Amino acid sequence: MADDPGPRPPGDADQEPAEEKKPESNADQTGNEARDPKGDGKRQDRGGGQGPRKASGPAGDNQPPWGNVFQHFHGNVYAEQGTFGVSNAPAADQRGGGRVQGRIEETEVTKTVQAYAKPACYDEAARALMDERVIILRGEAGSGRRAGAISMLDGVRLPQMPLVGFSPAITVEELAARSFDEGAGYLVSDMFDDRLPPELADFHWRSVCRTVRKSKAHLVVTIGAHSRTARPDVVRQFSWQRPEPAEALRAHLGAATMDDEVIDKVAEGLGPNYQLADMGAIARRISCADDVGVVLSDLQETDRLVVATWLDDVDTEIPAVLEVAALAFVVGVAERSFEFELGQLKLRIAESVPEIDTASKETRAEIDLRFRQMRKHRSDHRLLTVRQIPVARGSGSISIRHVEFRAPTYRQHVVAELWSRLGNDFWAAIRRWLQDIAEDDYFDLGRNVDLINTVAIGLALLGLVAPDEVIESYLDPWTAEDASLNEQTMAVYVVWQMSILDQLASLALHIAIVWAGQGSRTQRRVATYAFCGELGARYPIEAVRRLSQLADQGETLAARAYAQLFATLAEQDSDAVVVLREMRVRMNTKTDRPSADRVLDTVVELLSIRDPRSGRPSIALFLIANPSLASDVAPLWARTLCMRPWRDRAITALRNTIGAIEHGSPDPEGLARSLGSAVGWELPQHEREILRSDVLTRDADARHRDKTRRPMNEDDSARLQISESLLAIFLDACANPLPRELG
């Protein structure tokens, strides 16, 4: 089997340039024909008149082209004009609370505690946690279980001790086997169901309680309302409920003064089944609004009610319903592309509902008239609108019409309402239409990143109301043994988008874990890439663990996936250090030659990978954000510098990193000195002596290539001189490491 290089982010100086530059937007590439003149349901050429670029059938060991647009939803996105998040609003407005595994940041703890309103069950649960140290909170999604757990743990932990989140995939056996720090608080959010016999589960839960109590720590586990995890005869559990809406509003308002009458009216408008996550935005509105009556009116006429009323009014008007249904899955693309997809959906509906005579002259006349006027009607549509969106082009930018929902939240409500109203015939047509997109012979990920991402968002929203439909009708077929690379790519994006949503994040993790541990070859490769994107950003420790599992199973793509995960996490506080430390463990434990070589391949890949957004080395971004962690990077560089087959690439990566530090660090000299000293302590004395000459020789060669490629100017000369100075600082520190680095 040929080695698979994995996703290749752009801008890597060590890589060969692509044969041709991909268009920066697909806005002018697709959508010229909205209908299939043959009526056979086959999609038309989406490539602007080019010949077919046949997508491979079964993926085999071919490389998916994800590297050109590999997404890191915490900021690193190589997809100009892409639409991210769960609506046509920016992703940051829609995604959940970010990382839920590892140390919980104190800023998050403070924010949660200050805005938390205690429900009726809170005090009893808090006393039980204080006395028994281990409790379980059972409840529905959106009831505030995690916020309540953080608030209680913050109240019982010792000063300066952290709150630590565990992966929902952790088992009760693993909890029983691990250690706990005295005075710390531990949280398992949405713990997966266990499959243990009751007697064995009872034994392990008793061991967990005994270990936590002996350590003088505290542990809270949250589970779903219908979970089978809890053992009421071993651990006390509490049915968690939302706080009263009026109390939740007062907690979020904080010091802001507001009449009780206004709060009571808003609480009445919210009703008992409100989403706790929405309370902050509502509190901000009523504290800033000049007219609270407007807020009350908005609560009475909720976005879901607007969508439901519109669907009631149009009822069986097929073109109107299809237009909104299509937009729920392909919002954020150019209007022409949207209309192409709408035409494809119409064909699939005609196949799935044969009793609709779309061939009759009268029906065609009505539909054709409506479709000729569709752009005019959109200006008055209650749910849709058209906006001019600037799109980057080679010579500048142009404005292109995009169809969007008037309110971003309409999209989620449209999906939910359509699922609750329409039967299997309609959803079978949706399945065939989305399958057509995934199977498109002219599918080009570089050109169609907007399309693939928006379809994934739509399916994630469908997963909120019909997770079984998403798994059985989309994820399972798209990860089957005969699935094409396009279909596998779609599956990866769907899992990423599911992991963004708080309600689906643990389900996305569970799906990927099953693929990695029990899945087919195709599912293992899809899991590999799922863990190095947004899913890994949400669960970094679990992602590293599963990538190591896949690597030990012989998954050749894992090497690149480690590097991609590191790039995803590099600017996310210090989370990326978990990848570095895993590499150190693997360097020390993989002693047979083939395994050791694979580990070094992975390490040099990690040291070389670039941030897809800025083009700078990800290791440099990590060091700039975490200068005190140079000692975690140094062992990796030292090992690859000592091993001759990897030395050249390691030196190139080192030079690129020092250059990026020069132009990105507030203290480049201090960071270069710290890194040099840390690397020096890891290198044998004779390696330090020859490193200077090798690095300077490589540096001189690189400068010569730069001079021959483009004319020098004064700015270039100054930049190179500064680089030489910084390189000298690094080499001096490496040759004579500071004693303080020993510790």
C-alpha positions in Angstrom: 0.0 0.0 0.0 1.4 3.3 -1.0 2.1 5.8 1.7 -0.6 8.4 2.1 0.8 11.9 2.8 -2.5 13.1 4.3 -4.0 16.5 4.1 -1.5 19.1 2.8 -2.2 22.6 3.9 -1.1 25.3 1.5 1.9 27.5 2.0 4.4 24.9 3.1 7.7 25.9 1.7 8.9 22.3 1.6 6.1 21.2 -0.7 5.9 21.3 -4.4 3.5 24.0 -5.8 0.2 22.9 -7.1 -0.2 22.5 -10.8 -2.8 25.3 -10.9 -4.3 27.8 -8.6 -7.7 26.9 -7.3 -10.4 29.5 -7.7 -11.0 31.4 -4.5 -14.7 31.0 -4.7 -17.1 28.6 -6.4 -19.5 31.4 -7.0 -18.8 31.6 -10.7 -18.1 27.9 -11.3 -21.5 26.3 -10.9 -25.1 26.8 -11.3 -25.4 27.7 -15.0 -28.0 25.0 -15.6 -30.7 24.4 -13.1 -32.4 21.6 -15.0 -31.4 18.3 -16.6 -32.7 18.4 -20.1 -32.7 14.7 -20.4 -34.8 14.3 -17.3 -32.7 11.4 -16.0 -31.8 12.9 -12.7 -28.1 13.0 -13.5 -26.2 16.1 -12.5 -24.8 18.4 -15.1 -21.2 19.5 -15.6 -20.3 21.7 -12.7 -16.8 22.4 -14.0 -17.5 25.4 -16.2 -17.3 23.4 -19.4 -14.3 21.3 -18.6 -14.2 17.7 -19.3 -15.2 15.2 -16.7 -12.9 14.8 -13.7 -14.2 11.4 -12.6 -14.2 11.0 -8.8 -12.7 7.6 -8.0 -15.1 4.9 -7.0 -14.0 3.1 -3.8 -11.4 5.2 -2.1 -8.9 2.4 -1.5 -5.6 4.0 -0.5 -6.0 7.1 -2.6 -5.5 10.5 -0.9 -8.5 12.7 -0.3 -7.8 16.2 -1.3 -8.8 17.6 2.1 -5.5 19.4 2.6 -6.3 22.2 0.2 -9.1 23.4 2.5 -8.5 21.6 5.8 -10.6 23.3 8.4 -9.7 24.3 11.9 -12.7 25.9 13.3 -10.9 27.7 16.0 -9.6 30.2 13.5 -7.4 28.3 11.0 -9.5 28.1 7.9 -8.3 28.0 4.3 -11.5 28.6 2.5 -12.2 32.2 1.4 -15.8 33.1 1.5 -16.6 29.8 3.2 -19.6 29.6 5.5 -18.9 28.1 8.9 -21.0 27.5 11.9 -24.6 26.3 12.0 -26.1 29.1 10.0 -25.2 31.8 7.6 -23.9 33.7 10.6 -20.3 33.4 11.7 -19.3 30.2 13.4 -18.3 31.9 16.6 -22.0 33.0 17.2 -23.2 29.4 16.8 -20.7 27.0 18.1 -20.8 25.5 21.6 -18.5 26.2 24.5 -15.3 25.0 22.8 -13.0 22.6 24.5 -14.7 20.4 27.2 -11.7 18.1 28.0 -8.7 19.0 30.1 -8.3 21.8 32.6 -11.3 24.2 32.5 -10.2 27.7 32.1 -10.7 30.0 35.2 -12.4 32.6 33.0 -15.0 30.0 32.0 -15.5 29.0 35.6 -16.0 32.6 36.7 -18.4 33.4 33.9 -20.4 30.3 34.6 -20.7 30.8 38.3 -21.6 34.5 38.1 -24.4 33.9 35.7 -25.8 30.7 37.2 -29.2 30.5 38.7 -29.7 27.6 41.1 -32.6 25.3 40.5 -34.6 23.8 43.3 -32.5 20.6 43.3 -29.2 22.5 43.6 -28.7 22.8 47.3 -29.4 19.1 48.0 -27.0 18.1 45.3 -24.3 20.5 46.6 -24.6 19.1 50.1 -24.3 15.5 48.7 -21.2 16.5 46.8 -19.6 18.0 49.8 -20.4 15.0 52.0 -20.0 12.1 49.6 -17.6 13.7 47.0 -19.1 11.8 44.0 -22.6 12.5 42.5 -24.4 12.1 39.2 -26.7 14.6 37.6 -29.3 13.2 35.2 -31.2 15.5 32.8 -32.2 16.7 29.4 -29.8 18.6 27.1 -30.1 22.3 27.7 -31.1 21.9 31.4 -27.8 23.4 32.7 -26.3 20.2 34.1 -22.7 21.2 33.1 -23.1 24.7 34.4 -24.5 23.4 37.7 -21.7 20.9 38.0 -19.1 23.6 37.5 -20.8 25.9 40.0 -20.9 23.1 42.7 -17.3 22.0 42.0 -16.1 25.6 42.3 -17.7 25.8 45.7 -15.9 22.7 47.1 -12.4 22.8 45.5 -9.5 24.1 47.4 -8.0 27.5 46.5 -5.7 27.4 43.5 -6.8 23.9 42.6 -8.2 23.3 39.1 -11.4 22.0 37.7 -10.6 19.3 35.1 -13.0 17.9 32.5 -12.8 14.3 31.4 -13.8 12.9 28.0 -17.4 11.6 27.9 -15.8 8.4 26.5 -14.0 7.6 29.7 -15.3 4.4 31.2 -16.1 3.6 34.8 -13.1 1.2 34.8 -10.8 3.9 33.7 -12.2 6.3 36.3 -11.5 3.6 39.0 -8.0 3.1 37.8 -6.9 6.8 37.6 -5.6 9.0 40.4 -7.1 12.3 41.6 -5.4 15.3 43.1 -6.4 16.4 46.6 -8.7 19.5 46.5 -9.3 19.4 42.7 -12.7 19.1 41.1 -13.4 16.7 38.2 -16.2 16.7 35.7 -17.4 14.1 33.2 -20.0 15.7 30.9 -22.5 13.5 29.1 -20.8 10.2 30.0 -21.5 7.5 27.5 -23.7 4.6 28.6 -21.8 1.6 30.0 -22.4 -1.9 28.8 -21.2 -3.7 31.9 -23.1 -6.3 33.8 -24.8 -4.6 36.8 -22.6 -6.4 39.3 -19.3 -5.4 37.6 -20.5 -1.8 37.1 -21.4 -1.7 40.8 -17.9 -2.9 41.7 -16.2 -0.3 39.6 -18.4 2.6 40.8 -17.6 1.6 44.4 -13.9 1.7 43.4 -14.3 5.2 41.9 -16.0 6.5 45.0 -13.4 5.0 47.3 -10.5 6.5 45.2 -12.0 10.0 45.0 -12.8 10.0 48.7 -9.3 8.8 49.6 -7.8 11.5 47.5 -10.0 14.2 49.0 -11.1 15.3 45.5 -14.7 15.8 44.1 -16.3 14.3 41.0 -19.5 15.2 39.2 -20.8 13.0 36.3 -23.6 14.3 34.1 -25.7 11.9 32.0 -28.7 12.0 29.7 -32.2 11.6 31.0 -32.5 8.1 29.6 -28.9 7.0 30.3 -28.2 3.6 31.8 -24.9 4.7 33.3 -26.1 5.7 36.8 -26.1 3.2 39.7 -28.4 4.7 42.3 -27.5 2.2 44.9 -23.8 3.2 44.7 -23.7 6.9 43.7 -26.3 9.5 44.6 -28.0 10.9 41.5 -30.2 13.9 41.0 -32.7 14.6 38.3 -31.6 18.0 37.1 -34.0 20.7 36.0 -33.8 24.1 34.5 -33.9 27.0 37.0 -37.0 29.1 36.9 -36.7 31.5 33.9 -37.1 34.6 36.1 -34.2 33.5 38.3 -32.0 32.6 35.4 -32.7 36.1 33.9 -31.8 37.8 37.2 -28.6 35.8 37.4 -27.6 36.8 33.9 -28.5 40.4 34.4 -26.1 40.6 37.3 -25.8 44.2 38.6 -28.1 45.6 36.0 -31.3 46.9 37.5 -34.6 45.8 36.0 -38.2 45.9 37.3 -39.5 42.6 38.6 -42.6 43.1 36.5 -40.5 43.2 33.3 -38.5 40.1 34.3 -41.7 38.2 35.1 -43.2 39.1 31.7 -40.1 38.1 29.8 -40.0 34.8 31.8 -43.6 34.1 31.0 -42.8 34.6 27.3 -39.9 32.2 27.5 -42.0 29.4 29.0 -40.7 26.5 31.1 -38.7 24.7 28.3 -36.4 27.5 27.4 -32.8 26.8 26.4 -30.4 27.9 29.2 -27.8 28.7 26.6 -30.1 31.4 25.1 -30.5 33.3 28.4 -27.4 35.4 28.2 -28.4 36.9 24.9 -32.0 37.6 26.1 -30.6 39.2 29.3 -28.4 41.5 27.2 -31.3 42.5 25.0 -33.7 43.5 27.9 -30.9 45.4 29.7 -30.0 47.4 26.5 -33.4 47.7 24.8 -35.0 51.2 24.8 -38.4 49.4 24.5 -38.8 46.2 26.4 -42.1 45.7 24.6 -40.1 44.9 21.4 -38.3 42.1 23.3 -41.6 40.8 24.6 -43.1 40.9 21.1 -40.1 39.0 19.7 -40.5 36.3 22.4 -44.2 35.9 21.6 -43.4 35.7 17.8 -40.5 33.4 18.1 -38.4 32.4 15.0 -39.8 28.9 15.1 -43.4 30.3 15.1 -42.5 32.5 12.1 -41.3 29.4 10.2 -44.2 27.3 11.3 -46.8 29.9 10.3 -45.2 30.4 6.9 -45.3 26.6 6.3 -48.9 26.5 7.3 -49.7 29.3 4.9 -47.9 27.8 1.8 -49.1 24.2 2.8 -48.7 22.2 -0.4 -47.1 24.8 -2.7 -44.3 22.5 -3.8 -42.0 25.2 -5.4 -42.2 27.4 -2.3 -41.5 24.6 0.1 -38.6 23.2 -2.0 -36.9 26.6 -2.2 -36.8 26.8 1.6 -35.9 23.2 2.0 -33.0 23.4 -0.4 -31.7 26.6 1.3 -31.7 24.8 4.6 -28.9 22.6 3.2 -27.1 24.9 0.8 -27.2 28.4 2.3 -24.0 30.5 1.9 -23.4 29.7 -1.8 -23.9 32.0 -4.8 -27.5 32.4 -6.0 -26.7 30.6 -9.3 -25.3 27.7 -7.4 -28.3 27.6 -5.1 -30.7 27.6 -8.1 -28.8 24.7 -9.7 -29.1 22.7 -6.5 -32.8 23.6 -6.3 -33.3 22.3 -9.8 -31.6 19.0 -8.8 -33.8 18.7 -5.7 -36.9 19.3 -7.8 -36.0 16.4 -10.1 -35.5 14.1 -7.1 -38.9 15.1 -5.6 -40.6 14.3 -8.9 -39.0 10.8 -8.8 -40.0 10.2 -5.2 -43.6 11.5 -5.4 -44.8 10.1 -8.8 -48.4 11.1 -8.1 -47.4 14.7 -8.8 -47.8 15.1 -12.6 -44.9 17.5 -13.3 -45.1 16.6 -17.0 -48.6 18.0 -17.6 -48.7 21.2 -19.6 -50.7 23.0 -16.9 -48.4 22.0 -14.1 -45.3 22.9 -16.0 -46.7 26.3 -17.0 -47.5 27.1 -13.3 -44.0 25.9 -12.1 -42.2 27.6 -15.0 -43.9 30.9 -14.3 -43.1 30.7 -10.6 -39.5 29.8 -11.4 -39.1 32.6 -13.9 -40.2 35.1 -11.2 -38.4 33.5 -8.3 -35.7 36.1 -7.9 -38.3 38.9 -7.8 -40.4 37.0 -5.2 -37.4 36.6 -2.9 -37.4 40.3 -2.1 -40.8 40.0 -0.4 -40.3 36.5 1.0 -41.0 36.2 4.8 -38.1 33.7 5.4 -35.6 34.4 2.6 -33.6 37.4 1.4 -30.8 38.1 -1.1 -27.6 39.9 -0.2 -24.7 41.1 -2.3 -21.6 39.4 -0.9 -18.1 40.5 -1.8 -16.1 37.6 -3.3 -12.4 37.7 -3.8 -11.1 37.3 -7.3 -7.7 37.3 -8.9 -8.0 41.0 -9.8 -9.9 42.2 -6.8 -13.4 41.4 -5.6 -16.9 41.5 -7.0 -20.3 41.4 -5.4 -22.3 38.2 -6.0 -25.9 37.6 -5.0 -26.3 35.0 -2.2 -29.7 33.7 -1.0 -29.9 33.6 2.8 -32.4 33.3 5.6 -33.7 36.6 6.9 -32.8 35.4 10.4 -30.0 32.8 10.9 -32.0 30.8 13.3 -34.7 30.2 10.7 -32.5 27.5 9.2 -32.6 25.3 12.2 -36.3 25.7 12.6 -36.9 25.0 8.9 -35.1 21.7 9.3 -37.0 20.8 12.5 -40.4 21.8 11.1 -39.9 19.9 7.8 -38.9 16.8 9.7 -42.0 17.0 11.9 -44.4 17.6 9.0 -43.2 15.7 5.9 -43.0 12.0 5.4 -40.5 9.5 4.1 -41.1 10.3 0.4 -39.9 13.9 0.9 -36.9 12.8 2.9 -36.0 10.0 0.5 -35.8 12.7 -2.2 -33.6 14.8 0.1 -31.3 11.8 0.6 -31.0 11.2 -3.1 -30.2 14.9 -3.7 -27.5 15.1 -1.1 -26.1 11.8 -2.2 -25.9 13.3 -5.7 -23.8 16.1 -4.3 -21.5 13.7 -2.5 -21.2 11.4 -5.6 -20.8 14.3 -8.1 -18.4 13.2 -10.8 -17.4 16.9 -11.2 -17.0 17.4 -7.4 -13.9 19.4 -6.7 -13.2 20.1 -3.0 -11.1 23.1 -3.7 -13.9 24.7 -5.7 -16.9 23.4 -3.7 -15.8 23.8 -0.1 -18.7 26.2 0.5 -21.1 23.6 -0.8 -19.7 20.6 1.1 -19.5 22.6 4.4 -23.1 24.0 4.1 -24.5 20.5 3.4 -22.7 19.3 6.5 -24.2 22.1 8.6 -27.7 21.2 7.4 -27.1 17.6 8.3 -25.8 18.5 11.7 -29.0 20.6 12.3 -31.0 17.6 11.1 -29.1 15.5 13.7 -30.7 17.7 16.4 -34.1 16.3 15.7 -33.3 13.0 13.8 -29.8 11.7 14.7 -30.8 8.2 13.5 -31.5 9.6 10.1 -28.2 11.3 9.8 -26.3 8.2 11.0 -28.1 5.5 9.0 -28.9 7.5 5.8 -25.7 9.5 5.5 -22.8 8.6 7.7 -23.1 4.9 7.3 -23.2 4.9 3.5 -20.5 7.6 3.3 -18.1 5.4 5.3 -18.9 2.1 3.7 -16.1 0.1 2.1 -17.1 1.2 -1.4 -17.5 4.9 -0.4 -15.7 7.4 -2.6 -13.3 10.0 -1.4 -15.9 12.6 -1.9 -18.4 10.7 0.3 -15.7 10.1 3.0 -15.0 13.9 3.0 -18.6 14.6 3.5 -18.7 12.3 6.5 -15.7 14.1 8.0 -17.4 17.5 7.6 -20.6 16.3 9.1 -18.9 14.9 12.2 -17.0 18.2 12.5 -20.2 20.2 12.4 -21.9 17.9 14.8 -19.1 18.4 17.3 -19.6 22.2 17.2 -23.1 21.8 18.6 -23.2 21.2 22.4 -26.2 18.9 22.0 -24.4 16.6 19.5 -20.7 16.9 20.5 -20.7 13.8 22.6 -22.6 11.8 19.9 -20.0 12.9 17.3 -17.2 11.7 19.6 -19.0 8.4 20.1 -19.4 7.9 16.4 -15.7 8.6 15.7 -14.6 6.3 18.6 -16.6 3.4 17.2 -15.2 4.0 13.7 -11.7 4.0 15.1 -12.0 1.0 17.4 -14.5 -1.3 15.7 -14.9 0.1 12.2 -13.8 -0.9 8.7 -10.7 0.3 7.0 -12.6 3.2 5.5 -14.2 4.2 8.8 -10.8 4.1 10.5 -9.4 6.6 7.9 -12.4 8.8 8.3 -12.0 8.7 12.1 -8.4 9.6 11.7 -9.2 12.9 9.9 -12.3 13.6 12.1 -10.0 13.6 15.2 -7.6 16.1 13.8 -10.2 18.8 13.1 -12.9 20.4 15.1 -13.7 17.2 17.0 -10.1 17.1 18.2 -10.3 20.8 19.2 -13.3 19.9 21.4 -11.7 16.8 22.9 -7.9 17.1 22.5 -6.8 14.5 25.0 -9.3 11.9 23.6 -8.2 12.8 20.1 -4.6 12.1 20.9 -5.5 8.9 22.6 -7.5 7.6 19.6 -4.9 8.7 17.0 -2.4 6.7 19.0 -4.8 3.7 18.9 -5.1 4.1 15.1 -1.3 4.4 14.7 -0.8 1.2 16.7 -3.3 -0.5 14.5 -1.1 0.4 11.5 -3.1 3.3 10.2 -0.6 5.1 7.9 -2.6 8.3 7.9 -2.1 8.8 11.6 1.3 10.4 11.1 -0.2 13.3 9.2 -3.2 13.4 11.5 -1.1 14.1 14.6 0.5 17.0 12.7 -2.9 18.3 11.6 -4.3 18.1 15.2 -1.3 20.0 16.4 -1.9 22.7 13.8 -5.6 22.8 14.9 -4.6 23.3 18.6 -1.5 25.4 18.1 -3.2 28.8 18.9 -5.8 27.3 21.3 -4.1 28.2 24.6 -1.7 25.4 25.5 -3.8 22.4 24.4 -1.4 21.4 21.6 1.1 20.4 24.3 -0.8 17.1 24.6 0.3 16.2 21.1 4.0 17.1 21.9 4.0 15.0 25.0 2.5 12.0 23.2 5.2 12.2 20.6 7.8 12.1 23.4 6.2 9.0 24.9 6.1 7.3 21.5 9.7 8.2 20.8 10.7 6.5 24.0 8.5 3.5 23.8 8.6 2.5 20.1 11.9 0.8 20.0 11.6 -1.5 16.9 13.0 0.1 13.8 9.8 0.3 11.7 7.8 1.8 14.5 10.6 4.2 15.5 10.9 5.4 11.9 7.2 6.0 11.7 7.3 8.1 14.9 10.2 10.2 13.5 8.2 10.7 10.3 5.4 12.0 12.4 7.6 14.2 14.5 9.2 15.9 11.5 5.8 16.3 9.9 4.6 18.0 13.1 7.6 20.4 13.2 7.1 21.3 9.5 3.4 21.8 9.3 2.1 25.2 8.6 -1.0 27.1 9.7 -3.3 27.1 6.7 -4.5 30.6 7.4 -1.3 32.5 7.9 1.2 30.1 6.2 3.5 30.3 9.3 4.8 27.2 10.9 2.3 25.9 13.5 5.2 25.1 15.9 6.2 28.8 15.8 2.6 29.9 16.6 2.6 27.5 19.6 5.9 28.8 20.9 4.8 32.4 20.5 1.6 31.7 22.4 3.4 29.5 25.0 7.0 30.6 25.3 7.4 28.7 28.6 6.8 25.4 26.9 9.9 25.4 24.8 11.1 22.5 26.8 8.3 20.4 25.5 9.3 21.1 21.9 13.0 20.6 22.3 13.2 16.8 22.7 11.4 16.4 19.3 13.8 18.6 17.5 16.8 17.1 19.2 15.8 13.6 18.2 15.2 14.5 14.5 18.4 16.5 14.4 20.4 13.6 15.6 18.9 11.1 13.2 20.4 11.7 9.8 17.5 10.6 7.5 15.4 13.3 9.2 18.0 15.9 9.9 17.7 18.0 6.7 13.9 18.5 7.1 14.4 19.2 10.8 16.9 21.9 10.1 14.6 23.4 7.4 11.7 23.4 9.9 14.0 25.0 12.6 15.1 27.8 10.3 11.4 28.5 9.2 10.3 28.5 12.8 13.0 31.0 13.9 12.0 33.3 11.0 8.4 33.2 12.1 9.3 33.9 15.7 11.2 36.9 14.5 8.2 38.4 12.9 5.5 37.3 15.3 6.9 37.2 18.8 6.8 40.3 21.1 10.2 39.1 22.4 11.9 37.2 19.5 15.4 37.3 21.0 14.2 35.9 24.3 12.2 33.2 22.7 15.0 32.2 20.3 17.4 32.0 23.2 15.0 29.9 25.3 14.4 27.5 22.4 18.1 27.2 21.6 18.9 26.5 25.2 16.2 23.9 25.5 17.3 22.1 22.3 20.9 22.3 23.4 20.3 20.5 26.7 18.7 17.7 24.7 21.6 17.3 22.2 24.9 15.5 22.9 27.9 17.8 22.9 29.3 16.6 19.6 25.9 17.3 17.9 25.8 20.9 19.2 29.2 21.5 17.7 28.3 20.4 14.2 24.7 21.8 14.3 26.0 25.4 13.8 27.9 24.7 10.6 25.0 22.6 9.2 22.4 25.3 10.0 24.5 28.1 8.6 25.2 26.2 5.4 21.5 25.5 5.0 20.7 29.1 5.7 23.2 30.4 3.2 21.8 28.1 0.5 18.3 29.3 1.3 19.4 32.9 1.0 21.0 32.3 -2.3 17.8 30.7 -3.7 15.9 33.8 -2.5 18.3 36.1 -4.3 18.0 34.2 -7.6 14.2 34.1 -7.4 13.5 37.8 -7.0 15.4 41.1 -6.9 16.6 42.3 -3.6 15.5 45.6 -2.1 16.4 47.5 1.1 13.6 45.9 3.1 14.7 42.4 2.1 18.3 43.2 3.1 17.2 44.5 6.5 15.0 41.5 7.1 17.7 39.0 6.2 20.2 40.8 8.4 17.8 40.6 11.4 17.3 36.9 10.6 21.0 36.3 10.7 21.2 37.9 14.1 18.3 35.9 15.5 19.7 32.7 14.1 23.0 33.5 15.8 21.2 34.0 19.2 19.6 30.6 18.8 22.9 28.8 17.9 24.8 30.5 20.7 22.2 29.4 23.2 22.1 25.9 21.8 25.9 25.6 22.1 25.9 26.9 25.7 22.5 26.1 27.3 21.6 27.9 30.4 21.8 25.9 33.7 18.2 26.9 34.5 17.0 24.8 31.6 18.1 21.7 33.4 15.1 21.8 35.7 
